[in-house]
Amino acid sequence: MLTLADVLEALTHVRPSAPQVITEASIDSRQVIPGALFVALPGERVDGHDFVGAAFQRGALYALIQREVDPALRAFDLRGGLNLSSLPPAALEPPLCLRVDNTLTALQQIARFWRRKLDVKVIGITGSVGKSSTKELVAEVLSVRYRTLKSPGNLNNEIGLPLSVLRLGAGYQRAVLEMGFYVPGEIAFLCDIALPSVGIVTHIGTVHAERAGSQEAIFLGKSELVQALPPAPDGVAILNYDDPWVRKMEEKTRARIFYYGLSPEADLWADQIEGLGLDGIRFRLHYGSEVLHVHVPLIGRHSVHNVLRAAAAGLVDGLNWQEILQGLQQEHTQLRLVAVRSQNGALLLDDTYNASPESMLAALNLLEELEGRKIAVLGDMLELGPYERQGHDMVGMRAGHVADILITLGPRAHMIAAAARRAGMPRKNILEFEQVEPIIAWLEGNLSSSDVVLIKGSHSLRMDRIVAALEVRS
């Protein structure tokens, strides 16, 4: 377990006698558990320094700070060469603040130090879509044999990944960590902390093109994961053969390449894919001379790629097919899209976490598989940069062919509506709104028990409010 001695050695290069165990690091005083290290991060709207006292009240033992807080709280200044080795143990008794130059840098420094003390294999996952779903499924498969930690939620950036690393204890054998990309160098930085030996790349799409600049820039940023892997045989890059951008990453790594996809050219591939609606998907898996008939409880034909990634992670880690298939059968691995019933019996496909052209098209393909009148409630897709019109047009064309009724939310979603009209959808079947409330009102007044409603858009639109208003209340 992480101790105060580890924290102080990471920050000062001196290891005092400080055996107090630290359960985890936290940046939110409301989520602090007893024994935690609270990291006070300054922010634009909220400053963690204002909640150090609250963190101690909830059981935090120590707090990292970079400015003065309540003078009633004991504090050590670690910036001035304090001679920790000569301190009596009582001087480090909690609750105690530890002042550093920069709390975020200190958090990252501690995580980097702690990772290097652990004998654990790290699997890093990146890509424009499918990171979180893949993380969940890979963790389920590896957990059949190994004690496995996965990064909670979408803690995949310069703050979240160090927090995940500090959850690792000596008993863990595997860690599955999601790695997000916004700017060049970010994934390389995360890899320097996490030291992955296996890297999985899902897909190179147009997500975050507004910030990254182009699909080429996204490719280069995501490639930092495979570049950071150790050379073969220790390093393995698990790459999507179906995506030409991901396939190009073979040139960027010294690791062994393991391809997955829907092509017989891949090391692990699938065919005869059959969507069974809410009953999951059925397909054949091919690996060398082996052929397996598989049925998994994941919703949507696009989920076969998540299965391939998880199976590939198991294969390169030495798991047998019995173990891999056992991991794939866990029903709670369906992450983003959730199916619930409305109060009048309509089926609501809640996919409101986020949206990109690729994930929108996958969700519409699922809608097409299901029986009933098909209603697509689609919102703006943000951060597409130069791909904004192309992305919304692609989604609108597909919606025009799949949905019986299209409802849009937001100014960008007008492009979806226009493309659906060009695809031949009758104008009377397209409704365009700028607010959530009239969408809720229309659905409440027009849904029938045989309807299937897909609800999807960028997270900031808070389209989850539509689902919350319509679903059956327990």
C-alpha positions as a Markdown table, in Angstrom:
| # | Residue | x | y | z |
|---|---|---|---|---|
| 1 | Met | 0.0 | 0.0 | 0.0 |
| 2 | Leu | 1.0 | 3.6 | -0.6 |
| 3 | Thr | 2.4 | 5.2 | 2.5 |
| 4 | Leu | 3.3 | 8.7 | 3.6 |
| 5 | Ala | 6.9 | 7.7 | 3.3 |
| 6 | Asp | 6.4 | 7.0 | -0.4 |
| 7 | Val | 4.7 | 10.4 | -0.9 |
| 8 | Leu | 7.5 | 12.3 | 0.8 |
| 9 | Glu | 10.2 | 10.4 | -1.0 |
| 10 | Ala | 8.6 | 11.1 | -4.3 |
| 11 | Leu | 8.5 | 14.8 | -3.6 |
| 12 | Thr | 11.8 | 15.3 | -1.7 |
| 13 | His | 14.0 | 12.3 | -2.6 |
| 14 | Val | 14.3 | 11.6 | 1.1 |
| 15 | Arg | 12.5 | 8.7 | 2.7 |
| 16 | Pro | 11.6 | 9.4 | 6.4 |
| 17 | Ser | 10.1 | 6.9 | 8.8 |
| 18 | Ala | 6.5 | 7.5 | 8.0 |
| 19 | Pro | 4.6 | 4.2 | 7.7 |
| 20 | Gln | 1.1 | 5.7 | 7.7 |
| 21 | Val | -0.9 | 3.9 | 4.9 |
| 22 | Ile | -2.7 | 6.1 | 2.4 |
| 23 | Thr | -5.8 | 4.5 | 0.9 |
| 24 | Glu | -6.1 | 6.6 | -2.2 |
| 25 | Ala | -5.7 | 10.2 | -3.6 |
| 26 | Ser | -8.8 | 12.4 | -4.2 |
| 27 | Ile | -9.4 | 15.8 | -5.6 |
| 28 | Asp | -13.0 | 16.1 | -4.5 |
| 29 | Ser | -13.6 | 16.6 | -0.8 |
| 30 | Arg | -17.1 | 15.1 | -1.2 |
| 31 | Gln | -15.6 | 11.8 | -2.3 |
| 32 | Val | -12.8 | 11.5 | 0.2 |
| 33 | Ile | -12.6 | 8.2 | 2.1 |
| 34 | Pro | -10.9 | 7.6 | 5.4 |
| 35 | Gly | -7.1 | 7.4 | 5.0 |
| 36 | Ala | -7.0 | 9.4 | 1.8 |
| 37 | Leu | -4.6 | 12.0 | 0.5 |
| 38 | Phe | -6.5 | 15.1 | -0.6 |
| 39 | Val | -5.0 | 17.0 | -3.5 |
| 40 | Ala | -6.1 | 20.7 | -3.5 |
| 41 | Leu | -6.2 | 21.7 | -7.1 |
| 42 | Pro | -7.0 | 25.3 | -8.0 |
| 43 | Gly | -9.6 | 25.7 | -10.7 |
| 44 | Glu | -11.4 | 28.4 | -12.7 |
| 45 | Arg | -14.6 | 28.1 | -10.7 |
| 46 | Val | -13.7 | 25.9 | -7.7 |
| 47 | Asp | -10.5 | 25.9 | -5.7 |
| 48 | Gly | -9.7 | 22.7 | -3.8 |
| 49 | His | -7.9 | 24.8 | -1.1 |
| 50 | Asp | -11.2 | 26.0 | 0.1 |
| 51 | Phe | -12.2 | 22.4 | 1.0 |
| 52 | Val | -9.1 | 21.1 | 2.8 |
| 53 | Gly | -10.9 | 21.3 | 6.2 |
| 54 | Ala | -13.9 | 19.4 | 4.8 |
| 55 | Ala | -11.6 | 16.7 | 3.4 |
| 56 | Phe | -10.1 | 16.2 | 6.8 |
| 57 | Gln | -13.5 | 16.0 | 8.4 |
| 58 | Arg | -14.4 | 13.2 | 6.0 |
| 59 | Gly | -11.3 | 11.3 | 7.1 |
| 60 | Ala | -8.4 | 12.5 | 4.9 |
| 61 | Leu | -5.1 | 12.1 | 6.6 |
| 62 | Tyr | -3.0 | 14.4 | 4.5 |
| 63 | Ala | -3.5 | 17.2 | 2.0 |
| 64 | Leu | -1.3 | 18.6 | -0.8 |
| 65 | Ile | -1.6 | 22.4 | -1.0 |
| 66 | Gln | 0.2 | 25.1 | -2.9 |
| 67 | Arg | -1.1 | 28.2 | -1.0 |
| 68 | Glu | -2.0 | 29.1 | 2.5 |
| 69 | Val | -5.1 | 27.5 | 4.0 |
| 70 | Asp | -6.8 | 27.7 | 7.4 |
| 71 | Pro | -3.9 | 28.6 | 9.8 |
| 72 | Ala | -5.5 | 26.3 | 12.4 |
| 73 | Leu | -4.4 | 23.3 | 10.2 |
| 74 | Arg | -0.9 | 22.0 | 10.7 |
| 75 | Ala | 1.3 | 22.3 | 7.6 |
| 76 | Phe | 4.8 | 21.4 | 6.5 |
| 77 | Asp | 6.5 | 23.3 | 3.7 |
| 78 | Leu | 8.3 | 20.9 | 1.4 |
| 79 | Arg | 9.7 | 23.6 | -0.9 |
| 80 | Gly | 12.6 | 24.7 | 1.2 |
| 81 | Gly | 14.7 | 21.6 | 1.7 |
| 82 | Leu | 13.1 | 20.5 | 5.0 |
| 83 | Asn | 15.3 | 17.8 | 6.6 |
| 84 | Leu | 12.7 | 15.0 | 6.8 |
| 85 | Ser | 15.1 | 12.3 | 7.9 |
| 86 | Ser | 15.6 | 14.1 | 11.2 |
| 87 | Leu | 11.9 | 14.7 | 12.0 |
| 88 | Pro | 10.4 | 12.7 | 14.9 |
| 89 | Pro | 7.5 | 10.5 | 13.7 |
| 90 | Ala | 5.1 | 12.5 | 15.8 |
| 91 | Ala | 5.8 | 15.5 | 13.6 |
| 92 | Leu | 4.1 | 13.8 | 10.7 |
| 93 | Glu | 1.0 | 12.7 | 12.6 |
| 94 | Pro | -2.2 | 13.5 | 10.7 |
| 95 | Pro | -4.1 | 15.6 | 9.9 |
| 96 | Leu | -1.3 | 17.4 | 8.1 |
| 97 | Cys | -1.0 | 19.7 | 5.1 |
| 98 | Leu | 2.0 | 19.3 | 2.8 |
| 99 | Arg | 2.9 | 22.5 | 0.8 |
| 100 | Val | 4.4 | 22.1 | -2.6 |
| 101 | Asp | 5.0 | 24.5 | -5.6 |
| 102 | Asn | 2.3 | 22.9 | -7.7 |
| 103 | Thr | -0.2 | 20.4 | -6.5 |
| 104 | Leu | -1.0 | 18.9 | -9.9 |
| 105 | Thr | 2.7 | 18.4 | -10.6 |
| 106 | Ala | 3.1 | 16.9 | -7.2 |
| 107 | Leu | 0.3 | 14.4 | -7.8 |
| 108 | Gln | 1.9 | 13.4 | -11.1 |
| 109 | Gln | 5.3 | 13.0 | -9.5 |
| 110 | Ile | 3.9 | 10.8 | -6.7 |
| 111 | Ala | 2.1 | 8.6 | -9.3 |
| 112 | Arg | 5.2 | 8.3 | -11.4 |
| 113 | Phe | 7.3 | 7.3 | -8.4 |
| 114 | Trp | 4.6 | 4.8 | -7.1 |
| 115 | Arg | 4.2 | 3.1 | -10.5 |
| 116 | Arg | 7.9 | 2.3 | -10.7 |
| 117 | Lys | 7.7 | 0.5 | -7.3 |
| 118 | Leu | 5.0 | -1.9 | -8.5 |
| 119 | Asp | 5.3 | -5.2 | -10.4 |
| 120 | Val | 2.2 | -4.8 | -12.5 |
| 121 | Lys | 1.5 | -5.0 | -16.2 |
| 122 | Val | -0.3 | -2.0 | -17.5 |
| 123 | Ile | -2.6 | -2.1 | -20.6 |
| 124 | Gly | -3.2 | 1.4 | -22.1 |
| 125 | Ile | -6.2 | 2.1 | -24.3 |
| 126 | Thr | -6.7 | 5.0 | -26.6 |
| 127 | Gly | -8.8 | 5.9 | -29.7 |
| 128 | Ser | -11.4 | 8.4 | -30.8 |
| 129 | Val | -14.4 | 6.1 | -29.8 |
| 130 | Gly | -14.8 | 3.0 | -27.7 |
| 131 | Lys | -12.1 | 3.6 | -25.1 |
| 132 | Ser | -14.3 | 3.2 | -22.1 |
| 133 | Ser | -16.3 | 0.3 | -23.4 |
| 134 | Thr | -13.1 | -1.5 | -24.3 |
| 135 | Lys | -11.5 | -0.7 | -20.9 |
| 136 | Glu | -14.5 | -2.3 | -19.2 |
| 137 | Leu | -14.5 | -5.4 | -21.3 |
| 138 | Val | -10.7 | -5.9 | -21.2 |
| 139 | Ala | -10.8 | -5.6 | -17.4 |
| 140 | Glu | -13.5 | -8.2 | -17.2 |
| 141 | Val | -11.5 | -10.7 | -19.3 |
| 142 | Leu | -8.2 | -10.2 | -17.5 |
| 143 | Ser | -10.0 | -10.4 | -14.1 |
| 144 | Val | -10.8 | -14.0 | -14.8 |
| 145 | Arg | -7.2 | -14.9 | -14.1 |
| 146 | Tyr | -5.5 | -11.8 | -12.6 |
| 147 | Arg | -6.4 | -9.3 | -9.9 |
| 148 | Thr | -7.1 | -6.3 | -12.2 |
| 149 | Leu | -7.6 | -2.6 | -11.6 |
| 150 | Lys | -9.4 | -0.4 | -14.2 |
| 151 | Ser | -9.5 | 3.4 | -14.2 |
| 152 | Pro | -12.9 | 4.4 | -12.9 |
| 153 | Gly | -15.2 | 6.4 | -15.1 |
| 154 | Asn | -13.3 | 8.3 | -17.7 |
| 155 | Leu | -10.3 | 9.3 | -15.6 |
| 156 | Asn | -8.1 | 9.4 | -18.6 |
| 157 | Asn | -6.2 | 12.7 | -18.5 |
| 158 | Glu | -3.3 | 14.3 | -16.7 |
| 159 | Ile | -5.3 | 14.4 | -13.5 |
| 160 | Gly | -7.4 | 11.2 | -13.7 |
| 161 | Leu | -4.7 | 8.8 | -14.7 |
| 162 | Pro | -2.4 | 9.6 | -11.8 |
| 163 | Leu | -5.4 | 9.2 | -9.5 |
| 164 | Ser | -6.0 | 5.8 | -11.0 |
| 165 | Val | -2.3 | 4.8 | -10.6 |
| 166 | Leu | -2.4 | 5.7 | -6.9 |
| 167 | Arg | -5.3 | 3.2 | -6.4 |
| 168 | Leu | -2.9 | 0.4 | -7.2 |
| 169 | Gly | -1.7 | -1.7 | -4.4 |
| 170 | Ala | 1.0 | -4.4 | -4.3 |
| 171 | Gly | -1.7 | -7.1 | -4.8 |
| 172 | Tyr | -2.7 | -6.0 | -8.3 |
| 173 | Gln | -1.3 | -7.9 | -11.2 |
| 174 | Arg | -2.9 | -5.9 | -14.1 |
| 175 | Ala | -4.1 | -2.4 | -14.6 |
| 176 | Val | -6.3 | -1.3 | -17.5 |
| 177 | Leu | -6.0 | 2.5 | -18.0 |
| 178 | Glu | -7.8 | 4.7 | -20.5 |
| 179 | Met | -5.7 | 7.4 | -22.1 |
| 180 | Gly | -7.3 | 10.5 | -23.6 |
| 181 | Phe | -5.9 | 12.9 | -26.2 |
| 182 | Tyr | -6.4 | 16.6 | -26.5 |
| 183 | Val | -3.0 | 18.1 | -27.3 |
| 184 | Pro | 0.3 | 16.7 | -28.7 |
| 185 | Gly | 2.5 | 15.1 | -26.1 |
| 186 | Glu | -0.4 | 14.3 | -23.7 |
| 187 | Ile | -0.4 | 10.6 | -24.2 |
| 188 | Ala | 3.4 | 10.4 | -24.2 |
| 189 | Phe | 3.2 | 12.2 | -20.8 |
| 190 | Leu | 0.6 | 9.7 | -19.5 |
| 191 | Cys | 2.7 | 6.8 | -20.7 |
| 192 | Asp | 5.7 | 8.1 | -18.8 |
| 193 | Ile | 3.6 | 7.9 | -15.7 |
| 194 | Ala | 1.9 | 4.5 | -16.4 |
| 195 | Leu | 4.6 | 2.6 | -18.3 |
| 196 | Pro | 2.2 | 0.5 | -20.4 |
| 197 | Ser | 3.6 | -2.7 | -22.0 |
| 198 | Val | 0.4 | -3.4 | -24.0 |
| 199 | Gly | -1.4 | -0.7 | -26.0 |
| 200 | Ile | -4.8 | -1.0 | -27.6 |
| 201 | Val | -5.9 | 1.5 | -30.2 |
| 202 | Thr | -9.6 | 1.5 | -31.1 |
| 203 | His | -10.3 | 3.9 | -33.9 |
| 204 | Ile | -9.0 | 7.2 | -35.3 |
| 205 | Gly | -12.0 | 9.5 | -35.9 |
| 206 | Thr | -12.8 | 13.2 | -35.9 |
| 207 | Val | -13.4 | 13.6 | -32.1 |
| 208 | His | -11.5 | 16.6 | -30.8 |
| 209 | Ala | -10.5 | 17.7 | -34.3 |
| 210 | Glu | -11.4 | 21.2 | -33.2 |
| 211 | Arg | -8.6 | 21.2 | -30.7 |
| 212 | Ala | -6.2 | 18.8 | -32.4 |
| 213 | Gly | -6.5 | 20.4 | -35.8 |
| 214 | Ser | -6.8 | 17.5 | -38.2 |
| 215 | Gln | -7.2 | 13.7 | -38.4 |
| 216 | Glu | -3.5 | 13.5 | -39.1 |
| 217 | Ala | -2.8 | 15.4 | -35.8 |
| 218 | Ile | -5.1 | 13.0 | -34.0 |
| 219 | Phe | -3.3 | 10.0 | -35.6 |
| 220 | Leu | 0.1 | 11.4 | -34.4 |
| 221 | Gly | -1.3 | 12.1 | -30.9 |
| 222 | Lys | -2.8 | 8.6 | -30.5 |
| 223 | Ser | 0.4 | 7.1 | -31.9 |
| 224 | Glu | 2.2 | 8.2 | -28.8 |
| 225 | Leu | 0.8 | 5.2 | -27.0 |
| 226 | Val | 2.4 | 2.6 | -29.4 |
| 227 | Gln | 5.6 | 4.6 | -29.5 |
| 228 | Ala | 5.9 | 4.4 | -25.7 |
| 229 | Leu | 5.6 | 0.6 | -25.6 |
| 230 | Pro | 8.7 | -1.5 | -25.0 |
| 231 | Pro | 10.1 | -3.4 | -28.0 |
| 232 | Ala | 9.0 | -6.9 | -28.8 |
| 233 | Pro | 8.6 | -9.4 | -27.2 |
| 234 | Asp | 7.7 | -7.5 | -24.0 |
| 235 | Gly | 5.6 | -4.8 | -25.8 |
| 236 | Val | 2.5 | -5.5 | -27.7 |
| 237 | Ala | 0.4 | -3.1 | -29.8 |
| 238 | Ile | -3.1 | -4.3 | -30.4 |
| 239 | Leu | -4.3 | -2.5 | -33.5 |
| 240 | Asn | -7.6 | -2.2 | -35.5 |
| 241 | Tyr | -6.9 | -3.6 | -38.9 |
| 242 | Asp | -10.1 | -2.2 | -40.3 |
| 243 | Asp | -9.0 | 1.4 | -39.7 |
| 244 | Pro | -6.3 | 2.5 | -42.2 |
| 245 | Trp | -5.1 | 5.2 | -39.7 |
| 246 | Val | -4.7 | 2.7 | -36.9 |
| 247 | Arg | -3.0 | 0.2 | -39.3 |
| 248 | Lys | -0.4 | 2.9 | -40.1 |
| 249 | Met | 0.7 | 2.8 | -36.4 |
| 250 | Glu | 2.7 | -0.3 | -37.2 |
| 251 | Glu | 5.4 | 2.1 | -38.5 |
| 252 | Lys | 5.5 | 4.0 | -35.2 |
| 253 | Thr | 6.3 | 1.2 | -32.7 |
| 254 | Arg | 9.0 | -1.3 | -31.8 |
| 255 | Ala | 6.4 | -3.5 | -30.1 |
| 256 | Arg | 4.9 | -6.7 | -31.5 |
| 257 | Ile | 1.8 | -6.1 | -33.6 |
| 258 | Phe | -1.4 | -7.9 | -33.0 |
| 259 | Tyr | -4.2 | -7.0 | -35.5 |
| 260 | Tyr | -7.9 | -7.5 | -34.9 |
| 261 | Gly | -10.8 | -6.7 | -37.2 |
| 262 | Leu | -13.3 | -8.1 | -39.6 |
| 263 | Ser | -10.7 | -9.0 | -42.3 |
| 264 | Pro | -9.1 | -12.4 | -42.6 |
| 265 | Glu | -5.8 | -10.5 | -42.8 |
| 266 | Ala | -6.0 | -9.7 | -39.1 |
| 267 | Asp | -4.6 | -12.0 | -36.4 |
| 268 | Leu | -8.0 | -12.2 | -34.7 |
| 269 | Trp | -11.1 | -11.6 | -36.8 |
| 270 | Ala | -14.8 | -12.0 | -36.8 |
| 271 | Asp | -17.5 | -12.7 | -39.4 |
| 272 | Gln | -21.1 | -13.8 | -39.7 |
| 273 | Ile | -22.1 | -11.0 | -37.3 |
| 274 | Glu | -25.7 | -11.0 | -36.3 |
| 275 | Gly | -27.4 | -8.4 | -34.2 |
| 276 | Leu | -30.0 | -9.8 | -31.8 |
| 277 | Gly | -31.3 | -6.5 | -30.6 |
| 278 | Leu | -31.4 | -6.4 | -26.8 |
| 279 | Asp | -30.4 | -10.0 | -26.7 |
| 280 | Gly | -26.8 | -9.2 | -27.8 |
| 281 | Ile | -24.8 | -10.2 | -30.8 |
| 282 | Arg | -23.8 | -13.5 | -32.3 |
| 283 | Phe | -20.7 | -14.1 | -34.6 |
| 284 | Arg | -17.8 | -16.3 | -35.4 |
| 285 | Leu | -14.3 | -15.7 | -34.1 |
| 286 | His | -11.2 | -16.8 | -36.1 |
| 287 | Tyr | -7.7 | -17.1 | -34.6 |
| 288 | Gly | -5.2 | -19.1 | -36.6 |
| 289 | Ser | -6.9 | -22.5 | -37.3 |
| 290 | Glu | -9.4 | -22.0 | -34.4 |
| 291 | Val | -13.0 | -21.1 | -35.1 |
| 292 | Leu | -15.4 | -20.2 | -32.2 |
| 293 | His | -19.1 | -19.5 | -32.3 |
| 294 | Val | -19.8 | -16.7 | -29.8 |
| 295 | His | -22.9 | -15.1 | -28.3 |
| 296 | Val | -22.3 | -12.1 | -26.0 |
| 297 | Pro | -24.7 | -9.8 | -24.2 |
| 298 | Leu | -23.4 | -6.6 | -25.7 |
| 299 | Ile | -25.9 | -4.4 | -27.6 |
| 300 | Gly | -25.3 | -3.5 | -31.2 |
| 301 | Arg | -23.2 | -5.0 | -34.1 |
| 302 | His | -20.5 | -2.4 | -33.5 |
| 303 | Ser | -19.8 | -4.1 | -30.2 |
| 304 | Val | -18.0 | -6.9 | -32.0 |
| 305 | His | -14.9 | -4.7 | -32.1 |
| 306 | Asn | -14.9 | -4.3 | -28.3 |
| 307 | Val | -15.1 | -8.1 | -28.1 |
| 308 | Leu | -12.2 | -8.5 | -30.5 |
| 309 | Arg | -10.0 | -6.0 | -28.4 |
| 310 | Ala | -10.8 | -7.7 | -25.2 |
| 311 | Ala | -10.2 | -11.2 | -26.6 |
| 312 | Ala | -6.9 | -10.0 | -28.1 |
| 313 | Ala | -5.8 | -8.6 | -24.8 |
| 314 | Gly | -6.5 | -12.0 | -23.2 |
| 315 | Leu | -4.7 | -13.9 | -25.9 |
| 316 | Val | -1.5 | -11.8 | -25.7 |
| 317 | Asp | -1.6 | -12.3 | -22.0 |
| 318 | Gly | -1.8 | -16.0 | -22.1 |
| 319 | Leu | -5.4 | -16.6 | -21.3 |
| 320 | Asn | -7.2 | -19.6 | -22.8 |
| 321 | Trp | -10.4 | -19.4 | -24.7 |
| 322 | Gln | -12.5 | -20.7 | -21.7 |
| 323 | Glu | -11.2 | -17.8 | -19.6 |
| 324 | Ile | -11.7 | -15.3 | -22.3 |
| 325 | Leu | -15.3 | -16.3 | -23.1 |
| 326 | Gln | -16.1 | -16.3 | -19.4 |
| 327 | Gly | -15.0 | -12.7 | -19.2 |
| 328 | Leu | -17.0 | -11.8 | -22.2 |
| 329 | Gln | -20.3 | -13.0 | -20.7 |
| 330 | Gln | -20.4 | -10.4 | -17.9 |
| 331 | Glu | -23.7 | -8.5 | -18.7 |
| 332 | His | -22.6 | -5.4 | -16.8 |
| 333 | Thr | -19.8 | -4.7 | -19.3 |
| 334 | Gln | -22.3 | -2.8 | -21.5 |
| 335 | Leu | -21.2 | 0.6 | -20.6 |
| 336 | Arg | -22.5 | 3.6 | -22.5 |
| 337 | Leu | -25.8 | 2.7 | -24.1 |
| 338 | Val | -28.5 | 1.7 | -21.6 |
| 339 | Ala | -32.0 | 0.4 | -22.6 |
| 340 | Val | -34.8 | 1.5 | -20.3 |
| 341 | Arg | -38.6 | 1.6 | -20.6 |
| 342 | Ser | -40.7 | 4.8 | -20.7 |
| 343 | Gln | -43.8 | 5.1 | -18.6 |
| 344 | Asn | -46.0 | 4.0 | -21.4 |
| 345 | Gly | -43.8 | 1.1 | -22.4 |
| 346 | Ala | -41.7 | 2.6 | -25.2 |
| 347 | Leu | -38.1 | 1.4 | -25.4 |
| 348 | Leu | -35.6 | 4.2 | -24.7 |
| 349 | Leu | -32.0 | 3.7 | -25.9 |
| 350 | Asp | -30.1 | 6.1 | -23.6 |
| 351 | Asp | -26.7 | 6.9 | -25.3 |
| 352 | Thr | -26.5 | 10.4 | -23.9 |
| 353 | Tyr | -22.9 | 10.3 | -22.5 |
| 354 | Asn | -21.3 | 11.8 | -25.6 |
| 355 | Ala | -21.4 | 11.8 | -29.4 |
| 356 | Ser | -19.1 | 11.6 | -32.5 |
| 357 | Pro | -20.0 | 10.8 | -36.1 |
| 358 | Glu | -18.7 | 7.3 | -35.6 |
| 359 | Ser | -20.6 | 6.5 | -32.4 |
| 360 | Met | -23.8 | 8.2 | -33.8 |
| 361 | Leu | -23.6 | 5.9 | -36.9 |
| 362 | Ala | -23.1 | 2.8 | -34.6 |
| 363 | Ala | -26.1 | 3.8 | -32.5 |
| 364 | Leu | -28.3 | 4.3 | -35.6 |
| 365 | Asn | -27.2 | 0.9 | -36.8 |
| 366 | Leu | -28.5 | -0.6 | -33.6 |
| 367 | Leu | -31.8 | 1.3 | -33.9 |
| 368 | Glu | -32.2 | -0.3 | -37.4 |
| 369 | Glu | -31.9 | -3.8 | -35.8 |
| 370 | Leu | -34.9 | -3.3 | -33.4 |
| 371 | Glu | -38.6 | -3.8 | -34.1 |
| 372 | Gly | -41.1 | -1.0 | -33.8 |
| 373 | Arg | -41.5 | 2.6 | -34.9 |
| 374 | Lys | -38.0 | 4.1 | -34.9 |
| 375 | Ile | -37.5 | 7.6 | -33.4 |
| 376 | Ala | -34.0 | 9.2 | -33.4 |
| 377 | Val | -33.5 | 12.1 | -31.0 |
| 378 | Leu | -30.1 | 13.5 | -32.1 |
| 379 | Gly | -28.2 | 16.5 | -30.7 |
| 380 | Asp | -25.2 | 18.6 | -31.7 |
| 381 | Met | -21.8 | 16.9 | -32.0 |
| 382 | Leu | -19.2 | 19.2 | -30.6 |
| 383 | Glu | -15.4 | 19.6 | -31.1 |
| 384 | Leu | -15.4 | 18.3 | -34.7 |
| 385 | Gly | -13.5 | 21.3 | -36.1 |
| 386 | Pro | -13.2 | 21.2 | -39.9 |
| 387 | Tyr | -15.2 | 18.0 | -40.0 |
| 388 | Glu | -18.3 | 19.5 | -38.4 |
| 389 | Arg | -20.5 | 19.7 | -41.5 |
| 390 | Gln | -19.2 | 16.4 | -42.9 |
| 391 | Gly | -19.9 | 14.6 | -39.6 |
| 392 | His | -23.4 | 16.0 | -39.2 |
| 393 | Asp | -24.3 | 15.3 | -42.8 |
| 394 | Met | -23.1 | 11.7 | -42.6 |
| 395 | Val | -25.3 | 11.2 | -39.5 |
| 396 | Gly | -28.3 | 12.9 | -41.1 |
| 397 | Met | -28.1 | 10.8 | -44.2 |
| 398 | Arg | -28.0 | 7.6 | -42.1 |
| 399 | Ala | -30.9 | 8.8 | -39.9 |
| 400 | Gly | -32.9 | 9.6 | -43.0 |
| 401 | His | -32.7 | 5.9 | -44.0 |
| 402 | Val | -33.1 | 4.3 | -40.6 |
| 403 | Ala | -35.5 | 6.5 | -38.6 |
| 404 | Asp | -39.3 | 6.9 | -39.0 |
| 405 | Ile | -39.2 | 10.2 | -37.1 |
| 406 | Leu | -36.1 | 12.4 | -36.5 |
| 407 | Ile | -36.0 | 15.0 | -33.7 |
| 408 | Thr | -32.9 | 17.2 | -33.5 |
| 409 | Leu | -31.6 | 19.4 | -30.6 |
| 410 | Gly | -29.2 | 22.3 | -31.0 |
| 411 | Pro | -28.0 | 24.7 | -33.8 |
| 412 | Arg | -25.5 | 22.2 | -35.3 |
| 413 | Ala | -28.2 | 19.5 | -35.5 |
| 414 | His | -30.0 | 21.5 | -38.1 |
| 415 | Met | -27.4 | 20.0 | -40.5 |
| 416 | Ile | -28.5 | 16.5 | -39.5 |
| 417 | Ala | -32.1 | 17.5 | -40.3 |
| 418 | Ala | -31.2 | 19.0 | -43.6 |
| 419 | Ala | -29.2 | 15.9 | -44.6 |
| 420 | Ala | -32.1 | 13.6 | -43.6 |
| 421 | Arg | -34.4 | 15.6 | -45.9 |
| 422 | Arg | -31.9 | 15.2 | -48.7 |
| 423 | Ala | -31.9 | 11.5 | -48.0 |
| 424 | Gly | -35.7 | 11.4 | -48.6 |
| 425 | Met | -37.2 | 11.6 | -45.2 |
| 426 | Pro | -40.5 | 13.5 | -45.3 |
| 427 | Arg | -40.4 | 17.0 | -43.9 |
| 428 | Lys | -43.4 | 16.2 | -41.6 |
| 429 | Asn | -41.4 | 13.5 | -39.9 |
| 430 | Ile | -38.5 | 15.9 | -38.9 |
| 431 | Leu | -38.8 | 18.1 | -35.9 |
| 432 | Glu | -36.1 | 20.6 | -34.9 |
| 433 | Phe | -35.7 | 22.1 | -31.4 |
| 434 | Glu | -33.3 | 24.3 | -29.5 |
| 435 | Gln | -34.3 | 23.2 | -26.0 |
| 436 | Val | -34.9 | 19.9 | -24.2 |
| 437 | Glu | -38.3 | 20.8 | -22.7 |
| 438 | Pro | -40.3 | 20.8 | -26.0 |
| 439 | Ile | -38.7 | 17.5 | -27.0 |
| 440 | Ile | -39.9 | 15.9 | -23.7 |
| 441 | Ala | -43.4 | 17.4 | -24.2 |
| 442 | Trp | -43.6 | 16.0 | -27.7 |
| 443 | Leu | -42.4 | 12.5 | -26.7 |
| 444 | Glu | -44.8 | 12.4 | -23.7 |
| 445 | Gly | -47.7 | 13.2 | -26.0 |
| 446 | Asn | -46.8 | 10.9 | -28.9 |
| 447 | Leu | -45.0 | 7.8 | -27.8 |
| 448 | Ser | -46.6 | 4.4 | -28.0 |
| 449 | Ser | -45.6 | 1.1 | -26.4 |
| 450 | Ser | -44.2 | -0.2 | -29.6 |
| 451 | Asp | -41.8 | 2.7 | -30.2 |
| 452 | Val | -38.0 | 2.5 | -30.0 |
| 453 | Val | -36.3 | 5.9 | -29.2 |
| 454 | Leu | -32.6 | 6.5 | -29.6 |
| 455 | Ile | -31.4 | 9.6 | -27.6 |
| 456 | Lys | -27.9 | 10.7 | -28.3 |
| 457 | Gly | -25.9 | 13.9 | -28.4 |
| 458 | Ser | -22.8 | 15.6 | -26.9 |
| 459 | His | -22.7 | 15.5 | -23.2 |
| 460 | Ser | -23.0 | 19.3 | -22.7 |
| 461 | Leu | -26.5 | 19.2 | -24.1 |
| 462 | Arg | -27.6 | 17.2 | -21.1 |
| 463 | Met | -29.9 | 15.0 | -23.1 |
| 464 | Asp | -30.0 | 12.6 | -20.2 |
| 465 | Arg | -32.8 | 15.0 | -18.9 |
| 466 | Ile | -35.0 | 13.6 | -21.7 |
| 467 | Val | -34.5 | 10.0 | -20.5 |
| 468 | Ala | -34.9 | 11.0 | -16.8 |
| 469 | Ala | -38.3 | 12.7 | -17.6 |
| 470 | Leu | -39.7 | 9.7 | -19.6 |
| 471 | Glu | -38.4 | 6.5 | -18.0 |
| 472 | Val | -40.4 | 4.5 | -15.5 |
| 473 | Arg | -40.0 | 5.8 | -12.0 |
| 474 | Ser | -39.3 | 3.1 | -9.4 |
